[in-house]
Amino acid sequence: MKQIESLWKERVQLYIHDLRRYLKYIFNDHLLFVVIFALSAGAYYYSGWVKTLNADFPIGWVMGILLGIVLTMSPIYTLLKEADKVYLLPIEMKLKSYFRKAIFLSFFLQAYILLMLLAVCMPMYAKVSGNGFKSFWYILIILFILKIWNLFLQWDVLKLQNQKLAAIDWIIRFILNMSFIYFIIERVDIWINAIYILLYLALFVVYHQKVKEKTLKWDILINREQKRMSAFYRFANLFTDVPKLKGQIKRRKWLDPVLQFVQYDQRNTYTFLFARTFIRSSEYFGLFVRLTLIGGVLLYFSGQQYLLIGIPILFLYLTGFQLIPMIRYHELKIWQYLYPVEGSLKGKSFLQLLNIFLFVQSIIFGIIVLLRHSWENGLFVLILGIVFSFIFIKWYVPSRLRKINQR
């Protein structure tokens, strides 16, 4: 048992070490300033929007859906490694304390998210209900209890390999969580709360009895843990090199015609390399698509002139900033050093491509604003995006590349 206790402590220490190692790069960079600026702007507009709410606003449904999603999404941080399914499998029955601690670690990490989300929702609740913030701790305690319940049920579901049952479980827990939060917010009769408590207890007993004799699905546990850590490593890779990161490559044959615009010339060697890397790598192509979609949706629904200025600049910056590490994507591959081209072409080709990516994103933003608002605003957003991209590529990116090369 002492060895199992020391194993858990060792895993937690390694996990914290990894977090500290990469978070210091994340929070010491310019992105922190952008995040603070975005949060400040969001808080300003949010407070103004809250003042417009009245008693008819469906606060129960809004908080029920938001908090219900966060409660239902309850991943278990097991901190398992690939080799554990060989070395720990024989002592599975002795690992109950290990996995119990994993569940409580998951609770403490996810409880912070619940706390922040409830704090964001409380101004809405106070304005619509007129009860002020006096119910904050009461609701928070209920959320913490429900989070523990969801984590234990999620642990039971992980012992099942039936994906349909897992999907049904998610839907059942979401409906239960959402509706219960709705009734808590709306302050319904206490007997309804008693019925929900009985339902929660009944589901807990049913789940526990159903998987009582089942063993752990080690492949599922390890695969989920790897995906969770890979997501963090991909984010950290935007700021520094992450040796543990395993990139995903997809063919995307339908985008091959785009490469025809790269002229067949020795000087375009790195241009073709980075263009192909962008198209095939999930982290960069997916990043570009996600940020473009999110920025486009925000521009479509925003009607204020300040937002038409801030949103394009913010998302162009985030896109450009997070594509910069792509220049070192092939750093450890020896064959690129065999290219019979000048080394300076690598940086020039990368800057040209990055400029094209931001130009395309600027056009998309401009078209969205043109269709939603007016051609003057669309043209303004397009010109704003082109000017910002030029300044970003001309002055910021070269200094950033020099900093990367010094590591």
Secondary structure, 3 states (H helix, E strand, C coil): CHHHHHHHHHHHHHHHHHHHHHHHHHCCCHHHHHHHHHHHHHHHHHHHHHCCCCCCCCHHHHHHHHHHHHHHCCCCCCCCCCCHHHHCHHHHHHCHHHHHHHHHHHHHHHHHHHHHHHHHHHHHHHHHHCCCCCCHHHHHHHHHHHHHHHHHHHHHHCCCCCHHHHHHHHHHHHHHHHHHHHHHHHCCCHHHHHHHHHHHHHHHHHHHHHCCCCCCCHHHHHHHHHHHHHHHHHHHCCCCCCCCCCCCECCCHHHHHHHHHCCCCHHHHHHHHHHHHHHHEHHHHHHHHHHHHHHHHHHHHCCCHHHHHHHHHHHHHHHHHHHHHHHHCCCCCHHHHHCCCCCHHHHHHHHHHHHHHHHHHHHHHHHHHHHHCCHHHHHHHHHHHHHHHHHHHHHHHHHHHHHHHCC
